[in-house]
């Protein structure tokens, strides 16, 4: 089988060459837009709030600390945070398996993680720091690591952190994901408390919070959400739709319904009522995504993870995931006003800009 032969060939590559190959492909399929820091107004007025972005404390502090070099520093720190998120995800996934092929699949999935790829067109708005802190919050064992990471996730984007951890807390009710139960519940309670306090703080200062997006932007957010049909839904998980699908196959029937709720239905509804579309969905599903990929790749008593369970046979799993990574586009829809997707390698934009309008 060609896919198996490809997987065996990739498995025989030196690990450094394999990482370089995957990283190069990820770079070519990524869309990067640097618009500068979004926090000039908020940083100048800090600690007084002026917009709902005033609750993104960590990006504001980084902006203020950078001084005259804000563009260079903010960009550099954001890129380092995204790189750290990829490395950390690979590190923790490697801790749960000793199967070489599974470890290489982990590398492919980390470099195709929508939590990182979707941030690149929005770099400058501060959400680049959220993936690394979510990884540490959920997967690091020492409390002196995961608890500060939780607080930093809250300081990055309290609303995304709260919704994401609340969704994971629902999923963790099911036995397949019970290992995340404590972290998700503690995280949801702490982040929920912070969201409530910051909302009251903004309200007392006469500043509108993010909750207004669910009412004030319906007239343009809803039509935009459905304008792109199935392509819009594809952007939510990208290649990781396959992760969602495989996990749906593995878990029990009752867990399957909960997973559909927290990984698709609830985030889709929330996304449809906001202006930033793909970025919002990806931001609020970071914890669920981390839990899903962890569950999919870990060694279990009934099967050695995905390499001897879902896709049995040496080389098949690695070949399958590499082909999916190579062929599936990294597609991102921006907010209304931008109006067009900014896709991986840009060529996919031809579909939206020139093909679909003529159908």
HELIX and SHEET records of a PDB file:
HELIX    1   1 UNK A    2  UNK A   12  1                                  11    
HELIX    2   2 UNK A   15  UNK A   28  1                                  14    
HELIX    3   3 UNK A   40  UNK A   45  1                                   6    
HELIX    4   4 UNK A   52  UNK A   55  5                                   4    
HELIX    5   5 UNK A   57  UNK A   66  1                                  10    
HELIX    6   6 UNK A   67  UNK A   69  5                                   3    
HELIX    7   7 UNK A   70  UNK A   94  1                                  25    
HELIX    8   8 UNK A  100  UNK A  111  1                                  12    
HELIX    9   9 UNK A  114  UNK A  120  1                                   7    
HELIX   10  10 UNK A  127  UNK A  129  5                                   3    
HELIX   11  11 UNK A  130  UNK A  139  1                                  10    
HELIX   12  12 UNK A  143  UNK A  156  1                                  14    
HELIX   13  13 UNK A  158  UNK A  171  1                                  14    
HELIX   14  14 UNK A  175  UNK A  180  5                                   6    
HELIX   15  15 UNK A  181  UNK A  204  1                                  24    
HELIX   16  16 UNK A  210  UNK A  212  5                                   3    
HELIX   17  17 UNK A  213  UNK A  216  1                                   4    
HELIX   18  18 UNK A  218  UNK A  227  1                                  10    
HELIX   19  19 UNK A  229  UNK A  237  1                                   9    
HELIX   20  20 UNK A  238  UNK A  240  5                                   3    
HELIX   21  21 UNK A  241  UNK A  250  1                                  10    
HELIX   22  22 UNK A  253  UNK A  260  1                                   8    
HELIX   23  23 UNK A  261  UNK A  265  3                                   5    
HELIX   24  24 UNK A  266  UNK A  272  1                                   7    
HELIX   25  25 UNK A  278  UNK A  284  1                                   7    
HELIX   26  26 UNK A  286  UNK A  297  1                                  12    
HELIX   27  27 UNK A  305  UNK A  308  1                                   4    
HELIX   28  28 UNK A  316  UNK A  327  1                                  12    
HELIX   29  29 UNK A  349  UNK A  350  1                                   2    
HELIX   30  30 UNK A  351  UNK A  355  3                                   5    
HELIX   31  31 UNK A  356  UNK A  358  5                                   3    
END                                                                             
